[in-house]
């Protein structure tokens, strides 16, 4: 139809256009199972549907009662500093999520807006659409679309956005399930640490990185002392609790860049990237001491003796150039520590 044609738009053609838009955005939104990519696709699709210059997607954690920001476009660093925010009962956000309906503000300065959030005004946002993402009765997130000028929202565009939100909620739920499934595949079911298979993969990667950039790397191997006797004396349930305690203490004792694994049975291992032997020995001794001191508390004081560990430390490239060599050295040192009194850290004092 020419631009100067006075005839009104054909409703059927408008419906067909909306349907095409729905199919187009649905294909984009469900095209991935990777959560970050799903959230970016949702945001870009929603912004395109509403022709909005800015927006964000937040996920809702119901047990914690808070939203956390995961994707954003067109917003300032100052606005984004508030990465998480609580959903307080009686607040506007709580009302929007509870109602589960589109929330529209055509002009925040028009007198009908009372969100009580000064950041919205400081950001210069003048109009917005908030879209709760719900699957059945479960809220999984919230899309917020923003403009820096007052505007009116076409009903047909809002209808497309509502349909998009339904696809988005299902996609988020599927992506979260996929993420949990992937996590289960690489973690130990009892302790939540990475499992033996993941250790071998990550050790291979870290060794390649250490070789490429000529960086040190250290391996710590831990074994719970007298664990069979502990199990025989206290039972397997308490034995499992002791392993969980060791895992939690190790996780807390290591740096954020270190990786901790359950190697198998009562054995644990840690990879310390870009870490020389002297720093690694300090970390190993700290972990050994914390397990000795803190494991009784982790066992609720029921077993006042707690547990201890013996530790073998092997460093790349000093003690081995490949995975098998490093593991062999760490394992030999671990069992030397156990033979010579347990609850101690062993390493090679010089290269033999």
Secondary structure, DSSP 8 states (H G I E B T S, - for coil): --TT--S---HHHHHHHHHHHHHHHHHHHTS---HHHHHHHHHHHHHHHHT-SEEEEEEEETTTTEEEEEEEES--HHHHT--EEE--TTSHHHHHHHHTS-EEES-TTSS------HHHHHTT--EEEEEEEEETTEEEEEEEEEESS-----HHHHHHHHHHHHHHHHHHHHHHHHHHHHHHHHB-TTT-SB-HHHHHHHHHHHHHHHHHHT--EEEEEEEETTHHHHHHHH-HHHHHHHHHHHHHHHHHHS-TT-EEEEEETTEEEEEEET--HHHHHHHHHHHHHHHHHHHHHHTTTSSTT---EEEEEEEETTT-SSHHHHHHHHHHHHHHHHHTTSS-EE--SS--
